[in-house]
Amino acid sequence: MQTYSVGRMNHLFGTKVVGAVMTETTHIQAREVRGEKAVELPLLPLPPGGPVPTGDGLSWAELAISKA
């Protein structure tokens, strides 16, 4: 039995972007199983002084700029 939301999302699994995300997820999990250290890229603002994605990528945050 398919739920409404599953039925709406099934077409997404055939898209390139979702395929790439699933592939990268598999690679991350494999590296973890092998004990390899995760590499986190630095957060860079989109426009100068603009918001940056949070570490989990689910929202945005303001970039803290130190004025020394």
HELIX and SHEET records of a PDB file:
HELIX    1   1 TYR A    4  MET A    9  1                                   6    
HELIX    2   2 ASN A   10  GLY A   14  5                                   5    
HELIX    3   3 LYS A   16  VAL A   33  1                                  18    
SHEET    1   A 2 PRO A  51  PRO A  53  0                                        
SHEET    2   A 2 TRP A  60  GLU A  62 -1                                        
END                                                                             
